[in-house]
């Protein structure tokens, strides 16, 4: 006879819907909060019952019981304390009316530093209560490392709620994992762990497992929760067979937080394995925690003699230019020609030379191979790959077209345009761009009405254009997103006009602009908005001086290959930051290819400027700032759950990428 050995996994498949938000935060965590759990325990005082309800995520119940405790309090100070807690819990629950009533009775100037910070957080939660999850997340960034634990855990809790509401279960689980890192009471940690397990079980019920696309960028802790919940969903012929699966899980995810409570609570499986603490907001790549450089020596590995030699030399020149402008006191970088070096050979050479930080390689296949090498040094790969990386200290930085498509979607929505059509080239590149655009548009509350792929080897795109404009799509669209190189973008723009869609705003990526003003050719792109990097869009001040210096010293590397030159500049900035221990997850920094936002999985996401073609020349409308991107720091890719407004383009751009940083 087959028996199922699982907890209450998979019992609430719709938990991630907005309407069921509080069902998640209450959840079935009360079943696993330890002996005597439950709000109905008459032995508990109102304050004790409120604390237990808060631990279990039932903030509405916590607010009610704290209000009851305030009513019973005999001293003014105690009553004030419980009213504060009631207001905080109500704000966390989304009960704006109760939160306002409770907090309005308090004078914040009488509160201590931590309680004052909690009071301010509650006011922010009240302010974002009516916003869509993506916009609310943008207005509630993750806490800084020096945040008081009592404040930080509440921020992570609220972000988890919002991410589950935005149908981002993996990000929600990651937020609860971070919340656990800030909790100090054992009962709270236990309740949080069991809530994470239940959220993971619900994700499994939705088809989101540890090897799913949604979890591809998650770290091992999050994937471990999903893998454990997957075991909880399986059917086993015997308990011993299930226990073998749990033992294998422990080997695959050593030191996982689930060992401390969840294996016993959910599986009646006693674990003696030590638990590795989760770092509080530190940059941890998938597979392990941060890898510290063993020395300050940086090496740059590029294929300077292979088929990518022109691109490699432009990156190398930009890297050298940035080092000469701001070395950070580090020794001169060593250069490797990686053209004929395999990944193992490159890794061995770097180890033999005592390299502390390796920058490169460039080509995707070699990047993927390097991601599988277990090196003692952090590596900044100069390309991105689509497979999960289980190696700690591995960063991916490149001119990712998906980042550009995501920025284009954000800018369009920021302009008030939400309903889109899309035309992308056939093939893997077009698919990647479309995914980046669509995912971010959806997360911003926009809608992709329809899309078509076109053959970039031809000049006649009438079939794809008529198809995407048909069936009333044109009338319902606010704009059309077009991805393509300059020739294709110009052709499509002209053909859109031919099919009476010339008034439909067109948005594209930097690929439509050659990087050099060409008004005679680009006159066809008049009125088209596009995203691009500050190195090309910035004007005046430091950035103009740096461009002039670069062109004078490096010639075509800095002009004809301007974007790759800027990429080399930013690669040095990342290496220098990493050497000084200043490359932190979700702490963006100004770069020449955009504002650079390191993510917890090691991917360096770029946020770009916004421009329009006028009289055949690009005119800058806005440039990104670290403050605006800071409001977006969340987790997931560069393409989900974010919303921000760019500042107007200034008359000058700082040179932080090379000098003033």
C-alpha positions in Angstrom: 0.0 0.0 0.0 1.3 3.5 -0.9 1.5 6.0 1.8 2.0 9.8 1.6 4.4 11.3 4.1 4.1 15.0 3.9 3.0 18.0 6.0 0.3 20.3 4.9 2.1 21.1 1.7 0.2 22.0 -1.4 -3.0 22.7 0.4 -3.4 26.3 -0.8 -2.5 26.5 -4.5 -3.9 30.0 -4.8 -1.9 31.5 -2.0 0.0 33.9 -4.1 -3.1 35.9 -5.3 -3.6 39.4 -3.9 -7.0 38.5 -2.5 -5.5 35.7 -0.5 -2.5 37.6 0.9 -3.5 37.3 4.5 -4.2 33.6 4.1 -0.5 33.3 3.4 0.7 35.3 6.3 -1.6 33.5 8.7 -1.2 30.2 6.8 -1.0 27.0 8.6 2.1 28.1 10.4 0.2 28.0 13.7 0.2 24.2 13.3 3.9 24.2 13.6 4.8 26.9 16.1 5.7 24.5 18.8 3.9 23.1 21.9 0.9 25.0 23.0 0.7 27.0 19.8 -2.6 28.7 18.8 -4.4 31.9 19.5 -7.1 30.3 21.6 -4.7 29.3 24.5 -6.4 30.8 27.5 -3.2 30.5 29.5 -1.6 33.3 27.5 -2.0 37.0 28.4 -3.2 39.3 25.6 0.4 40.5 25.1 1.7 36.9 24.9 -1.0 35.9 22.5 -0.2 38.9 20.4 3.5 38.0 20.2 2.6 34.5 19.3 0.2 35.6 16.5 2.9 38.0 15.2 5.5 35.2 15.1 3.1 33.1 13.1 2.3 35.9 10.6 -1.2 36.6 11.8 -0.8 40.4 12.2 -4.5 41.1 12.3 -4.9 38.9 15.4 -1.7 40.4 16.9 -3.1 44.0 16.4 -6.4 42.9 18.1 -4.6 41.3 21.1 -2.2 44.2 21.5 -5.1 46.6 21.6 -6.7 44.4 24.2 -3.5 44.5 26.2 -3.4 48.3 25.9 -6.9 48.5 27.3 -5.9 46.4 30.3 -2.7 48.3 31.0 -2.5 50.1 34.4 0.3 52.5 33.5 0.5 55.1 30.8 3.9 53.9 29.6 2.7 50.3 29.2 -0.5 51.4 27.5 1.6 53.5 25.1 3.9 50.6 24.3 1.0 48.2 23.5 -0.7 50.8 21.4 2.5 51.2 19.4 2.7 47.4 18.9 -1.0 47.3 17.9 -0.4 50.1 15.3 2.6 48.4 14.0 0.9 45.0 13.7 -2.2 46.6 12.0 0.1 48.3 9.5 1.8 45.0 8.8 -1.6 43.4 8.2 -2.7 46.2 5.8 -5.4 47.5 8.2 -4.8 51.1 7.5 -7.7 52.5 9.6 -6.7 50.7 12.8 -3.0 51.5 12.2 -3.7 55.2 11.8 -5.9 55.3 14.9 -3.4 53.6 17.1 -0.4 55.5 15.8 -2.2 58.9 15.9 -2.5 58.5 19.7 1.3 58.5 20.1 3.9 61.2 20.1 6.8 59.9 18.1 9.2 62.3 19.8 8.8 60.3 23.0 9.9 57.0 21.4 13.4 55.5 21.6 15.6 55.2 18.4 14.4 51.7 17.5 10.8 52.3 18.2 10.9 55.5 16.3 12.3 53.7 13.3 9.5 51.1 13.7 7.0 53.9 13.9 8.3 55.4 10.7 8.3 52.0 9.0 4.6 51.6 9.9 3.8 55.0 8.4 5.5 53.9 5.2 3.5 50.7 5.2 0.3 52.8 5.5 1.4 55.0 2.6 2.0 52.0 0.3 -1.1 50.0 1.3 -3.1 51.0 -1.8 -0.3 50.6 -4.3 0.2 47.7 -6.7 2.8 45.2 -5.3 5.5 46.2 -7.8 5.2 49.9 -6.9 4.9 49.2 -3.2 8.1 47.1 -3.4 9.9 50.0 -5.1 8.9 52.2 -2.1 10.0 49.7 0.5 13.7 48.8 -0.3 15.5 46.1 1.6 17.1 47.3 4.9 20.7 48.4 5.1 23.2 46.3 7.1 23.2 48.6 10.1 19.4 48.6 10.4 18.1 47.5 13.8 17.0 43.9 13.7 13.5 44.7 15.0 13.1 47.0 12.0 14.9 44.8 9.4 12.8 41.7 10.0 9.6 43.7 9.6 10.8 45.1 6.3 11.6 41.6 5.0 8.3 40.3 6.2 6.4 43.1 4.3 8.5 42.6 1.2 7.7 38.8 1.3 4.0 39.7 1.5 4.2 42.0 -1.5 6.3 39.5 -3.5 3.8 36.7 -2.9 1.0 39.2 -3.9 3.0 39.9 -7.1 3.1 36.2 -8.0 6.8 36.0 -7.2 7.0 33.1 -4.8 10.7 32.4 -5.2 11.5 36.1 -4.3 9.0 35.9 -1.4 10.7 32.8 0.0 14.1 34.5 -0.3 12.7 37.5 1.6 11.5 35.2 4.4 14.9 33.6 4.5 16.4 37.0 5.0 13.8 37.8 7.7 15.0 34.7 9.6 18.5 36.1 9.6 17.4 39.0 11.7 15.2 37.2 14.2 16.7 36.4 17.6 13.9 34.6 19.5 13.9 30.8 18.9 10.1 30.6 18.7 10.0 33.3 16.0 12.8 31.6 14.0 10.9 28.3 14.2 7.6 29.8 13.1 9.4 31.7 10.2 11.1 28.5 9.1 7.8 26.6 8.9 6.2 29.4 7.0 9.0 29.3 4.5 8.4 25.5 4.1 4.7 26.1 3.5 5.4 28.8 0.9 7.8 26.4 -0.8 5.2 23.7 -0.8 2.8 26.1 -2.4 5.4 26.9 -5.0 5.8 23.2 -5.7 2.1 23.0 -6.2 2.3 25.7 -8.8 5.0 23.8 -10.7 7.9 25.9 -9.3 10.6 23.5 -8.2 14.3 23.9 -7.4 15.3 23.3 -11.1 12.5 25.5 -12.6 13.1 28.6 -14.6 11.7 30.7 -11.8 14.4 29.4 -9.4 17.3 29.5 -11.9 18.7 32.6 -10.2 17.9 31.6 -6.6 20.7 30.7 -4.2 21.1 27.3 -2.7 19.2 28.1 0.5 16.1 29.0 -1.5 16.5 26.0 -3.8 17.0 23.8 -0.8 13.6 24.9 0.6 12.0 24.1 -2.7 13.8 20.7 -2.9 12.6 19.8 0.6 9.1 20.8 -0.2 9.2 18.7 -3.3 10.1 15.7 -1.1 7.1 16.6 1.1 4.8 16.3 -2.0 6.1 13.0 -3.2 4.5 9.6 -2.6 6.8 7.0 -0.9 6.3 3.3 -0.5 7.8 3.4 3.0 9.1 5.8 5.7 12.6 4.4 5.2 12.4 5.3 1.5 11.4 8.9 2.4 14.1 9.1 5.0 16.7 8.1 2.4 15.4 11.0 0.3 15.8 13.4 3.3 19.3 12.1 3.9 20.2 12.7 0.3 18.7 16.2 0.6 20.9 16.9 3.6 24.0 15.9 1.6 23.0 18.2 -1.3 22.2 21.2 1.0 24.6 20.9 3.9 24.0 23.3 6.8 20.5 24.3 5.5 18.3 26.2 7.9 15.5 23.5 7.6 17.7 21.2 9.7 17.0 23.2 12.9 13.2 22.8 13.1 11.4 21.9 9.9 12.7 18.3 9.5 11.3 17.5 12.9 8.1 19.6 12.6 7.1 18.6 9.1 8.7 15.1 8.7 9.2 13.8 12.3 12.9 13.4 11.2 15.5 14.2 13.8 18.5 16.0 12.4 21.9 16.5 14.1 23.4 18.4 11.3 24.8 21.9 12.1 23.1 24.9 10.5 25.0 27.5 8.6 23.7 31.0 9.5 22.3 33.1 6.7 24.2 36.3 6.1 22.2 39.5 6.7 21.8 41.1 3.3 25.4 40.3 2.2 26.1 39.5 -1.5 25.9 35.7 -1.7 26.1 34.1 -5.1 24.2 30.8 -5.7 26.1 28.0 -4.1 27.8 29.7 -1.2 28.6 32.9 0.6 30.9 35.7 -0.6 34.4 34.6 -1.6 37.1 37.0 -0.4 40.0 37.8 -2.6 43.3 36.2 -1.4 45.3 39.1 -2.8 44.8 42.5 -4.4 46.2 41.3 -7.8 43.6 41.5 -10.6 43.9 39.6 -13.8 42.0 40.4 -17.0 41.4 37.4 -19.3 40.3 38.3 -22.9 40.6 36.6 -26.3 42.7 39.4 -27.8 44.0 37.2 -30.6 40.9 35.3 -31.5 37.8 36.0 -33.6 36.6 38.4 -30.8 39.8 40.3 -30.8 38.3 43.7 -31.7 35.7 43.5 -28.9 38.3 42.2 -26.5 40.8 45.0 -27.2 38.1 47.6 -26.7 37.2 46.1 -23.3 40.9 45.8 -22.4 41.5 49.5 -23.3 38.5 50.7 -21.3 39.7 48.6 -18.4 43.2 50.1 -18.6 41.8 53.6 -19.0 39.6 53.2 -15.8 42.6 51.8 -13.9 44.8 54.7 -14.8 42.1 57.2 -13.7 41.5 55.5 -10.4 43.7 52.6 -9.4 42.3 52.5 -5.9 45.9 51.7 -4.8 45.8 48.3 -6.4 48.7 46.9 -8.4 48.6 47.0 -12.2 46.3 44.3 -13.6 47.8 41.3 -15.3 46.5 40.4 -18.8 45.9 36.9 -20.2 45.1 36.0 -23.8 42.3 33.5 -23.2 41.9 32.7 -26.9 43.7 29.3 -26.6 43.2 28.7 -22.9 40.5 26.2 -21.8 38.6 27.1 -18.6 40.6 24.6 -16.5 43.8 25.9 -17.9 42.8 29.5 -17.3 41.8 28.7 -13.7 45.1 26.9 -13.1 47.1 29.7 -14.5 45.3 32.3 -12.3 45.9 30.1 -9.2 49.6 29.6 -10.0 50.0 33.4 -10.4 48.4 34.2 -7.1 45.5 36.1 -8.6 43.0 37.6 -6.1 40.3 38.6 -8.6 39.9 37.2 -12.2 38.0 39.4 -14.7 36.8 37.4 -17.7 36.5 35.4 -19.9 34.3 36.9 -22.6 32.7 34.2 -24.8 29.6 32.5 -23.4 30.8 28.9 -23.7 34.0 29.6 -21.7 32.0 31.6 -19.2 29.7 28.6 -18.6 32.8 26.4 -18.2 34.4 28.8 -15.8 31.2 28.8 -13.7 31.7 25.1 -13.1 35.3 25.6 -11.9 35.7 25.7 -8.2 38.2 28.5 -7.8 39.5 30.1 -4.6 39.2 33.5 -6.1 36.1 35.6 -7.1 35.5 35.9 -10.8 33.8 38.6 -12.8 32.7 37.0 -16.0 32.2 39.4 -18.9 29.1 37.7 -20.3 25.9 36.2 -18.9 24.7 32.6 -19.1 21.3 31.1 -18.8 22.1 28.2 -16.5 22.1 28.2 -12.7 25.5 28.8 -11.1 26.3 26.9 -7.9 29.7 28.4 -7.4 30.2 31.1 -4.8 32.0 34.3 -5.8 31.0 34.1 -9.4 29.7 37.4 -10.9 28.2 37.9 -14.4 28.5 41.3 -16.0 27.7 41.9 -19.7 25.8 44.1 -22.1 22.7 41.8 -21.6 20.0 42.7 -24.1 17.4 41.5 -21.6 18.5 44.3 -19.2 17.9 46.8 -22.0 14.5 45.4 -22.8 13.6 45.6 -19.1 14.7 49.2 -18.9 12.7 50.0 -22.0 9.6 48.5 -20.4 10.1 50.5 -17.2 10.6 53.8 -19.0 7.5 53.2 -21.2 5.3 52.5 -18.2 6.8 55.5 -16.4 5.6 57.6 -19.3 2.0 56.2 -18.8 2.1 53.7 -21.6 1.1 50.2 -20.4 -0.4 48.3 -23.4 2.2 47.2 -25.8 2.8 45.4 -29.1 6.2 43.9 -29.9 8.4 43.0 -32.9 11.6 41.1 -32.3 14.0 39.2 -34.6 13.7 35.5 -34.9 16.1 33.4 -32.9 17.5 33.1 -29.4 18.6 36.8 -29.2 15.1 38.0 -30.0 13.5 35.5 -27.6 15.8 36.7 -24.8 14.9 40.4 -25.5 11.2 39.6 -25.6 11.3 37.7 -22.3 13.1 40.6 -20.6 10.5 43.1 -22.0 7.4 41.0 -21.3 8.4 40.0 -17.7 9.1 43.6 -16.7 6.1 45.0 -18.4 3.9 42.4 -16.6 5.5 43.2 -13.3 4.9 46.9 -13.8 1.2 46.3 -14.4 1.4 46.6 -18.1 0.2 44.2 -20.8 1.7 42.7 -23.9 -1.2 42.6 -26.3 0.5 40.7 -29.1 3.9 40.1 -30.6 5.5 38.8 -33.8 9.0 37.7 -34.8 10.5 38.9 -38.0 13.3 37.6 -40.3 16.3 40.0 -39.8 17.9 38.7 -43.0 15.2 40.3 -45.2 14.1 43.9 -45.7 10.4 43.2 -46.1 8.7 42.9 -42.7 5.2 43.6 -43.9 3.8 40.2 -42.9 4.9 40.5 -39.3 3.9 44.1 -39.1 0.4 43.5 -40.5 -0.1 40.5 -38.2 0.9 42.4 -35.0 -1.2 45.4 -35.9 -4.3 43.3 -36.9 -7.3 42.1 -35.0 -7.8 45.6 -33.4 -4.4 45.4 -31.7 -3.3 48.8 -33.0 -6.3 50.6 -31.6 -5.7 49.0 -28.1 -1.9 49.6 -28.0 -0.2 52.6 -26.3 3.1 51.8 -28.0 5.1 49.2 -30.0 8.4 47.8 -28.8 10.8 47.0 -31.6 14.1 45.2 -31.1 16.7 45.3 -33.9 19.9 46.7 -35.3 19.9 50.2 -36.9 19.0 49.0 -40.4 16.1 46.9 -39.3 14.8 49.5 -36.9 14.8 52.1 -39.6 13.0 49.8 -42.0 10.4 48.8 -39.5 9.8 52.4 -38.6 9.2 53.3 -42.2 7.0 50.3 -42.8 4.9 51.1 -39.7 4.2 54.4 -41.3 3.3 52.8 -44.5 0.7 50.7 -42.7 -0.8 53.8 -41.0 0.9 53.1 -37.6 3.2 56.1 -37.8 1.5 57.7 -34.8 2.0 54.6 -32.7 4.9 55.5 -30.4 7.9 53.2 -31.0 10.3 52.2 -28.2 13.5 50.3 -28.7 16.9 49.3 -27.2 20.4 50.8 -27.8 20.9 48.3 -30.6 18.9 50.6 -32.9 21.6 53.3 -32.5 25.0 52.7 -33.9 26.6 54.8 -31.1 27.8 57.5 -33.5 25.5 60.3 -34.7 24.3 59.6 -38.2 21.5 62.1 -38.8 21.2 61.3 -42.5 20.4 57.7 -41.9 18.7 58.0 -38.5 16.2 60.7 -39.7 13.9 57.7 -40.3 13.9 57.1 -36.5 12.7 60.5 -35.6 10.4 60.3 -32.5 11.6 56.9 -31.5 12.5 56.5 -27.9 15.3 54.2 -26.8 17.5 53.2 -23.9 21.3 53.5 -23.8 24.2 53.8 -21.5 25.4 57.1 -19.8 28.8 56.8 -21.6 26.9 57.6 -24.9 24.0 59.7 -23.6 25.8 61.9 -21.0 26.9 65.3 -22.1 29.0 68.0 -20.5 31.1 68.0 -17.4 33.3 65.0 -16.4 31.9 62.5 -18.8 32.6 64.6 -21.9 36.1 65.2 -20.7 36.6 61.4 -20.1 35.2 60.6 -23.6 37.6 63.1 -25.1 40.6 61.7 -23.3 39.6 58.1 -24.2 39.2 59.0 -27.9 42.5 60.8 -27.9 44.4 57.9 -26.3 42.7 54.8 -27.7 41.1 56.0 -31.0 38.6 53.6 -32.5 38.5 51.4 -29.4 36.8 54.3 -27.5 34.7 55.5 -30.5 33.7 52.8 -32.9 33.5 50.3 -30.0 32.3 52.8 -27.4 29.9 50.5 -25.6 32.5 47.8 -25.1 35.1 50.4 -24.0 32.6 51.5 -21.4 32.0 47.9 -20.4 35.8 47.6 -19.8 35.7 50.7 -17.6 32.9 49.3 -15.5 34.6 45.9 -15.2 37.5 47.7 -13.5 35.2 49.5 -11.2 33.6 46.2 -10.2 36.9 44.6 -9.6 38.2 47.5 -7.5 35.0 47.5 -5.4 35.3 43.7 -5.0 38.9 44.0 -3.9 37.9 46.5 -1.2 34.9 44.5 0.0 32.5 47.2 -1.3 30.6 45.2 -3.9 27.4 44.5 -2.1 24.1 43.0 -3.1 21.4 45.6 -4.0 23.8 48.5 -3.3 23.9 50.1 -6.8 26.8 52.1 -8.1 27.2 54.6 -10.9 28.9 53.2 -14.0 29.4 54.2 -17.6 27.2 51.4 -19.0 24.4 52.3 -16.6 23.7 52.2 -12.9 25.1 48.8 -11.9 23.0 46.8 -9.4 24.7 43.6 -8.0 22.1 41.0 -7.2 22.4 38.2 -4.6 23.0 35.6 -7.3 26.0 37.5 -8.6 24.3 38.9 -11.7 25.2 42.6 -12.3 22.0 44.3 -13.6 22.2 47.5 -15.6 19.7 50.4 -15.5 19.9 52.7 -18.5 19.2 56.2 -19.6 16.3 57.3 -21.9 16.6 59.2 -25.2 14.7 60.1 -28.3 15.7 60.7 -31.9 15.1 64.3 -33.1 16.3 65.5 -36.4 18.1 62.2 -36.8 20.2 62.8 -33.6 19.8 61.2 -30.2 18.6 63.6 -27.5 19.0 62.6 -23.9 15.8 62.8 -21.8 16.9 61.2 -18.5 19.8 59.3 -16.9 19.7 56.8 -14.2 20.7 57.6 -10.6 21.7 55.3 -7.8 19.0 56.8 -5.5 16.3 55.8 -7.9 17.7 52.3 -8.6 18.1 51.9 -4.8 14.3 52.0 -4.6 14.2 49.0 -6.9 16.7 46.7 -5.3 15.1 43.4 -5.0 15.9 40.5 -6.1 15.1 39.0 -9.1 16.5 40.1 -12.4 16.8 42.7 -13.8 13.3 42.3 -15.1 10.7 41.8 -12.4 8.6 43.7 -9.9 10.1 47.2 -10.1 8.9 50.7 -10.8 10.7 54.0 -10.6 10.8 57.4 -12.1 14.0 58.6 -13.8 15.4 62.1 -13.1 15.6 64.6 -16.0 19.0 64.5 -17.8 21.4 66.8 -16.1 23.8 69.1 -17.9 26.7 67.0 -16.7 27.3 63.5 -15.4 29.7 62.7 -12.7 32.7 60.5 -13.5 32.3 58.1 -10.6 33.0 55.2 -12.8 36.6 56.2 -13.1 37.5 59.0 -10.7 35.3 60.4 -8.0 33.9 57.2 -6.7 
